[in-house]
Amino acid sequence: MIEPYLELSTLSYSELLIRVIIAALFGIILGWDRESKNKPIDFRAYIIVCITTCLISILALELAAQYNRSDFLTMDLSRVIAGTLTAIGFLGAGAIITKDNEKVIGTATGASVWAAGGFGLSIGFGIYPVAIIGFIAVALTLIVGGWFMEKSLNKPDNNET
C-alpha cells in the first residue's frame, strides 16, 4: 500500500544519495570559506541551501515525470529554477549590510549563497558539469579574490575590522 509512494521515477536511491552528498560537500566548502572569514552567513546555511535546492530540483524532476504524462497538466521546470533562485536571492540580500553607516559588506557572501542555490539546482537536476565548473569558478573567486584584496588592496577579507 505504501510502496508506490516510495518509488522514484527519474533516478535510483543511490543516485539520489550521491546528488545530496555532492550538494552538501559543495555547501560545506563554500560555507567554510565564508565562516573562516567571519562573514554574516554561517557555513550551515550554505549546506542547507545546497541540499534543499538539490532536493527541490529532484522533486521537480519527479513531479514532471509523473504529471507530464497527463493531457491536462504539464510542468515547466524553468519556473522551479526561477522561483528557487529568487527565494535564495532574498537570503543572500540579508547578508549585505552597511557597517557604521558607510561601508557595505557581505556582497560576496550574498552572491555566493545565491550561487550555492544554483549549484544545488544543477546537482539536483543531474547536470554535474555545470555544477562542478561553476563551483570551481566561485570557489576560486572567493579564495583568490580574498587573497588579492589582502595583498594588493591592503583590505582584510574578514569582518573584524
C-alpha positions, 0 to 999 in steps of 0.5 A: 500500500505504501510502496508506490509512494516510495518509488522514484521515477527519474533516478535510483536511491543511490543516485539520489544519495550521491546528488545530496552528498555532492550538494552538501560537500559543495555547501560545506566548502563554500560555507567554510570559506565564508565562516573562516572569514567571519562573514554574516552567513554561517557555513550551515546555511550554505549546506542547507541551501545546497541540499534543499535546492538539490532536493527541490530540483529532484522533486521537480524532476519527479513531479514532471515525470509523473504529471507530464504524462497527463493531457491536462497538466504539464510542468515547466521546470524553468519556473522551479529554477526561477522561483528557487533562485529568487527565494535564495536571492532574498537570503543572500540580500540579508547578508549585505549590510552597511557597517557604521553607516558607510561601508557595505559588506557581505556582497560576496557572501550574498552572491555566493549563497545565491550561487550555492542555490544554483549549484544545488539546482544543477546537482539536483537536476543531474547536470554535474558539469555545470555544477562542478565548473561553476563551483570551481569558478566561485570557489576560486573567486572567493579564495583568490579574490580574498587573497588579492584584496589582502595583498594588493588592496591592503583590505582584510577579507574578514569582518573584524575590522 
